[in-house]
């Protein structure tokens, strides 16, 4: 996949409402700092050419980012608006994140000029972003899928790559059925839509090297190198075994891959990954 075909969309909530539950990191200055670090990483350390940063708390723009984008010859767009706090309180963070993507689809000029959207959540850094994008063949959508503790299928929505056409046709309204209090999260809603509407997708051909500080628990997450190598080897082996099939890389949700994550605790709690 070519870098200039992809628009990276970063979803953010810099100044969350007190009504939003399950957040440990609430300090606006700290959240702003973490978003700045993540955005700076993508501007300075990756070959992604188009980056959209969208905040649903209508917070003041981080002016430094546009300066950095210009210096690195990147196209950068900052979008902000006030999200539906009542709905987010009632249904959960996944609702707010899906609402952000809908807003970006309707208002971003950069996104409309690209074929694919690479969505990344908040402060998450995909450290091997360039390798991941380079290895995608440009013929479909890319998600990772798992089985949760209740033995339900879900799709990891922290990072995925999808064609604009398919997202608008099949996935843009998924967030409206999210209900965190009932244990039905954005990951479950997207997985249900993928199965019901038979959306073809591929698993990522290499393991994602993710680094982030969770807004929910305050934990820092780093994947050990040995775990990345093992997971990548498994993915490549499956690709080779099924290369003759037209849908070799469509991962049925029953075929789950469980990542190994090293946790560096900076606060008590458990991270869900959103």
C-alpha positions in Angstrom: 0.0 0.0 0.0 1.3 3.4 -0.9 1.8 5.9 2.0 0.1 8.7 0.1 -3.1 6.6 -0.3 -3.5 6.5 3.5 -4.8 9.1 5.8 -4.0 8.6 9.5 -7.0 9.6 11.7 -6.1 10.2 15.4 -9.1 10.2 17.7 -8.8 12.3 20.9 -10.6 13.7 23.9 -8.2 16.2 25.4 -10.6 17.6 28.1 -13.0 14.8 29.0 -16.2 15.6 30.8 -16.5 14.6 34.4 -19.5 12.5 33.2 -17.3 10.1 31.3 -16.6 7.0 33.3 -13.6 4.7 33.5 -10.9 7.3 33.1 -7.8 7.5 35.4 -5.9 10.1 33.5 -8.3 13.1 33.6 -5.8 16.0 33.9 -6.1 18.1 30.8 -2.5 19.1 30.7 -1.3 15.6 31.0 -3.6 14.3 28.3 -2.6 17.2 26.0 1.0 16.3 26.6 0.4 12.6 25.7 -1.5 13.5 22.6 1.2 15.9 21.5 3.9 13.1 21.9 1.9 10.7 19.9 1.1 13.1 17.1 4.7 14.3 17.0 5.8 10.7 16.6 3.7 10.2 13.5 4.7 13.5 12.0 8.5 13.1 12.6 9.1 9.4 12.7 6.8 7.9 10.0 6.3 8.2 6.3 2.6 8.8 6.6 1.8 11.9 4.5 -1.7 12.8 5.6 -2.7 13.1 9.3 -6.0 14.2 10.8 -6.2 14.9 14.5 -9.8 15.2 15.8 -10.7 16.1 19.4 -14.3 15.8 20.6 -13.9 18.0 23.6 -13.5 21.2 21.6 -10.2 21.9 23.2 -7.7 24.6 22.1 -5.5 23.5 19.2 -1.9 22.5 19.8 -0.3 25.0 17.5 3.1 23.3 17.5 1.7 20.4 15.5 1.1 22.4 12.3 4.5 23.9 12.6 6.1 20.4 12.9 4.0 19.1 10.0 5.2 22.0 7.7 8.8 21.4 8.7 8.4 17.7 7.8 6.5 18.3 4.6 3.4 16.6 5.9 -0.3 17.5 5.5 -1.9 18.0 8.9 -5.5 18.9 9.8 -6.8 19.7 13.2 -10.5 19.2 13.8 -12.4 19.9 16.9 -16.0 19.9 18.1 -18.1 19.3 21.2 -19.3 15.7 21.2 -22.6 14.5 22.6 -21.6 14.2 26.3 -25.1 12.8 27.2 -24.8 9.9 24.8 -21.2 9.2 25.8 -22.2 9.1 29.4 -25.1 6.7 28.7 -23.4 4.5 26.2 -19.7 4.8 26.9 -16.3 5.8 25.4 -16.8 3.7 22.3 -19.8 5.9 21.3 -17.6 9.0 21.5 -14.9 7.4 19.4 -17.3 6.3 16.7 -18.9 9.8 16.7 -15.4 11.3 16.1 -14.9 9.2 13.0 -18.3 10.2 11.7 -17.4 13.9 12.2 -14.1 13.3 10.4 -15.8 11.7 7.5 -18.1 14.7 7.1 -15.6 17.4 7.7 -12.1 16.4 6.8 -10.7 17.6 3.5 -7.5 15.5 3.8 -9.4 12.2 4.4 -11.6 12.7 1.3 -8.5 12.9 -0.8 -7.3 9.4 0.2 -8.4 5.9 -0.5 -7.8 4.4 3.0 -8.3 5.5 6.5 -5.8 4.3 9.2 -7.6 4.9 12.5 -5.5 5.1 15.7 -6.8 5.7 19.1 -5.6 8.5 21.3 -2.1 8.3 22.7 -1.3 5.0 21.1 1.9 4.8 19.0 2.2 2.1 16.4 6.0 2.1 16.4 6.3 -0.1 13.3 3.7 1.9 11.4 5.8 2.3 8.3 6.5 -1.4 8.0 2.8 -2.3 8.5 1.6 0.1 5.8 4.3 -0.9 3.4 3.3 -4.6 3.7 -0.4 -4.1 3.1 -1.3 -5.0 -0.5 -3.9 -2.4 -1.0 -6.7 -4.8 -1.9 -8.9 -4.6 1.2 -9.4 -3.8 4.9 -7.2 -4.8 7.8 -8.3 -5.6 11.3 -7.1 -7.9 14.2 -9.7 -10.0 15.9 -9.9 -11.8 19.2 -12.1 -13.6 21.6 -13.0 -11.8 24.9 -13.4 -13.2 28.4 -17.1 -14.0 27.7 -16.1 -16.0 24.6 -17.5 -13.3 22.3 -15.8 -12.2 19.1 -14.4 -8.7 18.9 -12.2 -6.6 16.6 -9.4 -4.5 18.0 -10.5 -0.9 17.2 -7.3 0.7 18.6 -5.8 0.5 15.2 -7.2 -0.6 11.8 -7.0 0.3 8.1 -10.1 0.4 6.0 -11.2 1.7 2.7 -13.3 4.8 2.9 -15.9 3.2 0.7 -16.3 0.2 3.0 -16.3 2.2 6.2 -19.0 4.5 5.0 -21.1 1.6 3.6 -20.9 -0.9 6.4 -19.2 0.4 9.6 -19.9 4.1 10.2 -23.0 3.6 12.3 -21.6 0.8 14.5 -20.9 3.1 17.5 -24.6 3.8 17.9 -25.3 0.3 19.3 -22.4 0.5 21.9 -23.5 0.1 25.5 -20.5 -0.2 27.9 -22.7 -0.7 31.0 -24.1 -3.9 29.4 -20.7 -5.1 28.3 -21.2 -4.4 24.6 -18.3 -2.3 23.5 -17.2 -0.7 20.2 -15.0 -3.8 19.5 -18.1 -6.0 19.7 -20.2 -3.8 17.6 -17.7 -3.6 14.8 -17.2 -7.3 14.9 -20.9 -7.9 14.6 -21.2 -5.6 11.6 -18.3 -7.3 9.9 -19.9 -10.7 10.3 -23.4 -9.7 9.5 -22.5 -7.6 6.4 -19.8 -10.1 5.4 -17.1 -7.4 5.1 -14.0 -8.9 3.7 -10.8 -8.1 5.7 -7.3 -9.2 6.2 -5.3 -9.6 9.4 -2.2 -7.4 9.6 0.8 -9.3 8.1 3.0 -8.4 11.1 2.4 -7.9 14.8 1.6 -4.4 15.8 4.4 -2.8 17.9 2.2 -0.7 20.2 3.3 1.8 22.8 0.9 3.8 24.8 -0.2 5.1 28.2 -3.8 4.1 28.9 -6.3 6.9 29.6 -8.3 4.4 31.5 -5.8 2.8 33.9 -2.7 5.0 33.6 -0.6 2.0 32.6 2.2 2.1 30.1 2.1 -0.7 27.6 5.1 -2.0 25.6 5.2 -5.2 23.6 8.5 -7.2 24.1 10.5 -7.8 20.9 10.4 -11.5 21.3 6.6 -11.5 21.4 6.5 -9.4 18.2 8.8 -11.8 16.4 6.7 -14.8 17.4 3.4 -13.2 16.5 4.7 -12.0 13.2 6.1 -15.5 12.3 2.7 -17.0 13.0 1.0 -14.4 10.8 3.4 -14.9 7.9 3.1 -18.7 8.2 -0.7 -18.6 7.9 -0.4 -16.2 4.9 1.9 -18.7 3.1 -0.3 -21.7 3.9 -3.4 -20.0 2.5 -1.9 -17.9 -0.3 -3.7 -19.9 -3.0 -7.1 -19.1 -1.6 -8.8 -16.0 -2.7 -9.7 -15.1 0.8 -6.6 -16.5 2.5 -6.3 -13.5 4.8 -9.9 -13.1 5.9 -9.6 -14.1 9.5 -12.7 -15.7 10.7 -13.3 -14.5 14.2 -13.0 -18.0 15.6 -9.3 -17.9 14.6 -8.1 -15.6 17.3 -4.6 -14.3 17.9 -3.8 -13.3 21.4 -1.0 -10.7 21.8 1.6 -10.8 24.5 1.8 -7.5 26.3 4.3 -6.3 28.9 2.7 -4.0 31.4 4.5 -1.2 33.2 2.1 -0.1 35.9 1.9 3.6 36.6 -1.5 3.3 38.2 -3.8 0.6 39.5 -6.4 -0.9 37.2 -6.8 -2.9 34.1 -6.7 -1.7 30.5 -9.3 -2.7 28.0 -7.6 -1.3 24.9 -9.9 1.6 23.9 
